Amino acid sequence: MTEQQTLAYVKAASVAVDLPLGDAQAQRVATHLQRTAALAALLDGFELAPHDEPAEIYCPAPFQASQP
């Protein structure tokens, strides 16, 4: 997104969640959102093989019955 599109998104989202933002606040949020998107794009561009990031298997702790 461009800077103007990001700012428009931030302003629309703030209205949708009833979060009043001034122009300076909205601009700061948009700047941080663009920075975060740039970092995410770097990570998204990095190729990983399945063995690089194995999925963890959920294994709950053993159930312990309560004593009356």
C-alpha positions in Angstrom: 0.0 0.0 0.0 1.1 3.5 -0.5 1.4 6.0 2.4 -1.9 7.6 1.5 -3.6 4.2 1.3 -2.2 3.2 4.6 -3.3 6.4 6.2 -6.8 6.0 4.8 -6.9 2.5 6.1 -5.9 3.6 9.6 -8.5 6.3 9.6 -11.3 4.0 8.4 -10.3 1.3 10.8 -10.3 3.8 13.7 -13.8 4.8 12.8 -14.9 1.2 12.5 -13.7 0.4 16.1 -14.8 3.7 17.5 -11.3 4.8 18.3 -10.9 8.6 18.0 -7.5 9.5 16.4 -6.3 12.9 15.6 -4.5 13.5 12.3 -1.0 13.3 14.0 -1.9 10.1 15.8 -3.3 8.5 12.7 -0.1 9.4 10.8 2.0 7.8 13.5 0.0 4.6 13.4 0.2 4.6 9.6 4.0 5.0 9.8 4.3 2.1 12.2 1.9 -0.1 10.1 4.0 0.6 7.0 7.2 -0.3 8.9 5.6 -3.5 10.1 4.4 -4.4 6.6 7.9 -3.9 5.3 9.3 -6.2 7.9 6.7 -8.8 7.2 7.5 -8.6 3.5 11.1 -9.4 4.2 10.1 -12.5 6.2 7.6 -13.5 3.7 10.2 -13.4 1.0 12.5 -15.8 2.8 12.2 -19.4 1.5 11.8 -22.1 4.1 11.8 -25.8 3.5 9.4 -28.0 5.6 12.3 -29.2 7.8 13.3 -25.6 8.6 10.2 -25.0 10.7 8.7 -28.2 11.9 5.2 -28.0 13.4 5.0 -28.7 17.1 2.7 -31.4 18.3 0.3 -30.4 21.0 0.6 -32.7 24.0 -1.4 -31.6 27.0 -0.1 -32.2 30.5 -1.4 -35.3 32.2 -4.8 -34.9 33.8 -4.7 -35.0 37.6 -8.0 -35.8 39.2 -8.8 -33.5 42.1 -9.0 -35.0 45.6 -12.3 -34.4 47.5 
